[in-house]
Amino acid sequence: MVKAALRVVGFELKGLVSIALWIARRRHGVPVGATALTYAKEQTFMLSLWLFAMAVETVVVDVLLVATGVPDWIRFTVLIGDVYGLLFAVMLAAACVTRPHVITADELRIRYGAYLDVRVPRDLIASVRTSRNDNEGSMISVKDGHLRVAVASRTNVTVELTEPVAFVRPLGRRAEASTISFFADQPEALVAGLRSERTVPS
């Protein structure tokens, strides 16, 4: 329980760092000569709607609490919760933009914001293909050695490995996968990058 709580705090700190990177138009973990491949565009519209709805709700609820004479400590508690919700959405968006998938000469790095980072040595990749699924049940799931990393309930790339790779799930549990399905904004470019002998700088 403590370990999971510490990981959540770590996600918050990484989210704040991601906002700073987003403002500076920099990316995390993309070395010189690597190819960065984005995955955040699919969820941008929904996150924007979420932010707008939360901002409107924050203002409306605060006005109602003031009008009904609710004690200040209740009003400020609700306000802090609403503002945190807004900040969380911004941190999620920033983390996904600034932490893309990465292809280097040695590895494929599959990520989802600050929550998941799977490093796959390229010499373990047996095959890679585009493979669209629009009905993924959760953002990150592992079953029978198959890791799925969905964006807006979608995956569109599948990588088969010659042997399992180990990784850490969002709340700290360790797992292994020999098949990984995930989402990329340009799946064909990602597949082509992995099939080539060397990467092209993004």
C-alpha positions in Angstrom: 0.0 0.0 0.0 2.8 2.4 0.9 4.7 1.5 -2.2 1.6 2.2 -4.4 1.1 5.5 -2.6 4.8 6.5 -3.3 4.4 5.6 -6.9 1.3 7.8 -7.2 3.3 10.7 -5.7 6.1 10.0 -8.2 3.5 10.2 -11.0 2.4 13.6 -9.8 6.0 14.9 -9.7 6.7 13.5 -13.2 3.5 15.2 -14.3 4.6 18.6 -13.0 8.0 18.1 -14.7 6.1 17.2 -17.9 4.2 20.5 -17.9 7.5 22.3 -17.7 8.9 20.2 -20.6 5.7 20.9 -22.6 6.0 24.6 -22.1 9.7 24.5 -23.1 8.8 22.2 -26.1 11.2 19.5 -25.0 10.8 15.8 -24.7 11.9 13.3 -22.1 14.1 10.3 -23.0 14.6 11.0 -26.7 18.3 10.8 -27.4 20.0 12.3 -30.4 19.5 10.1 -33.4 16.4 8.4 -32.0 13.0 8.3 -33.6 10.2 9.7 -31.5 6.7 8.5 -32.3 3.7 10.2 -30.8 0.5 8.5 -29.5 -1.4 11.4 -27.8 -3.3 12.9 -30.7 -6.1 10.3 -30.4 -7.1 11.4 -26.9 -6.5 15.2 -27.3 -10.1 15.9 -28.2 -11.5 14.0 -25.2 -9.0 15.5 -22.8 -9.9 19.0 -24.1 -13.6 18.3 -23.5 -12.8 17.0 -20.1 -10.8 20.1 -19.2 -13.5 22.4 -20.4 -16.3 20.6 -18.5 -14.2 20.5 -15.3 -13.4 24.2 -15.6 -17.1 25.1 -16.1 -18.0 22.8 -13.2 -15.4 24.4 -10.9 -16.8 27.9 -11.5 -20.5 26.9 -11.3 -20.0 24.9 -8.1 -18.1 27.7 -6.4 -20.7 30.2 -7.3 -23.5 28.0 -5.9 -21.5 27.4 -2.7 -21.1 31.1 -2.2 -24.8 31.8 -3.0 -26.0 29.2 -0.5 -23.8 30.4 2.3 -21.8 27.2 2.7 -18.9 27.6 5.3 -15.7 28.7 3.7 -13.8 25.6 4.8 -16.2 23.4 2.8 -16.1 25.7 -0.2 -12.3 25.8 -0.2 -12.0 22.0 0.2 -14.3 21.5 -2.9 -12.4 24.2 -4.8 -9.0 22.5 -4.1 -10.4 19.2 -5.3 -11.7 20.7 -8.5 -8.5 22.6 -9.2 -6.5 19.4 -8.6 -8.7 17.6 -11.1 -7.9 20.3 -13.7 -4.2 20.0 -12.9 -4.3 16.2 -13.2 -5.8 16.4 -16.7 -3.1 18.9 -17.8 -0.3 16.7 -16.3 -1.7 13.7 -18.1 -1.8 15.5 -21.4 1.7 17.0 -20.9 3.2 13.6 -19.9 1.8 11.9 -23.0 3.1 14.6 -25.3 6.5 14.8 -23.8 7.1 11.1 -23.3 6.5 9.5 -26.8 7.4 6.0 -27.9 11.1 5.9 -28.9 13.1 3.8 -31.4 16.8 3.7 -31.1 19.4 1.4 -32.8 19.1 -0.9 -29.8 15.6 -0.7 -28.4 12.0 0.1 -28.7 10.6 2.1 -25.8 6.9 1.9 -25.3 5.3 4.4 -23.0 2.1 5.9 -21.7 2.7 9.2 -20.0 4.5 8.9 -16.7 2.6 5.6 -15.9 4.3 3.0 -18.1 7.8 2.6 -19.6 8.6 -0.7 -21.3 12.0 -1.1 -22.9 12.2 -3.8 -25.6 15.6 -4.8 -27.0 15.4 -4.8 -30.8 17.1 -8.1 -31.0 14.2 -9.7 -29.2 11.6 -8.5 -31.7 10.5 -11.5 -33.8 7.9 -9.6 -35.8 6.0 -6.3 -35.9 2.8 -5.4 -37.7 -0.1 -3.0 -37.7 -3.0 -4.6 -35.9 -6.0 -2.4 -35.1 -8.3 -3.0 -32.2 -10.9 -0.4 -31.2 -12.4 -2.2 -28.2 -9.6 -2.4 -25.6 -11.2 -2.7 -22.1 -8.6 -0.7 -20.2 -5.6 1.6 -20.6 -3.0 -0.9 -19.5 -3.7 -4.6 -19.2 -1.7 -7.8 -19.1 -3.1 -11.3 -19.7 -1.4 -14.5 -20.6 1.9 -12.7 -21.5 0.1 -10.2 -23.7 0.5 -6.5 -22.7 -1.9 -4.0 -24.1 -1.3 -0.3 -23.9 -4.4 1.5 -25.3 -5.2 5.1 -26.1 -8.9 6.0 -26.3 -9.6 2.2 -26.1 -7.5 1.6 -29.3 -4.3 -0.3 -30.2 -2.9 -0.5 -33.7 0.6 -2.0 -33.5 1.6 -5.5 -32.3 5.1 -6.6 -31.5 5.9 -10.3 -31.0 9.0 -11.2 -29.0 11.3 -14.2 -29.0 11.3 -14.2 -25.2 9.4 -12.2 -22.6 10.5 -8.8 -21.4 10.0 -7.7 -17.8 8.4 -4.3 -16.9 6.8 -2.6 -14.0 3.1 -2.0 -14.0 1.7 1.5 -12.9 1.2 0.6 -9.2 4.5 -1.3 -8.9 3.8 -4.9 -9.7 6.2 -6.6 -12.0 5.1 -8.5 -15.0 6.4 -10.1 -18.2 5.1 -10.0 -21.8 6.1 -11.7 -25.0 3.4 -9.9 -27.1 2.8 -6.2 -26.8 -0.1 -4.3 -28.5 0.0 -0.5 -28.3 -1.2 2.7 -30.0 0.8 5.1 -32.2 -0.4 8.1 -34.2 1.5 6.8 -37.2 1.6 3.0 -36.9 3.0 2.5 -40.4 6.0 4.8 -39.6 6.7 2.9 -36.4 6.6 -0.5 -38.1 8.8 0.8 -40.9 11.3 2.2 -38.3 11.5 -1.1 -36.5 11.9 -3.1 -39.7 14.8 -0.9 -40.8 18.4 -1.7 -39.8 19.0 1.8 -38.5 16.7 4.6 -37.3 16.2 7.9 -38.9 16.3 11.0 -36.6 12.8 12.5 -36.0 
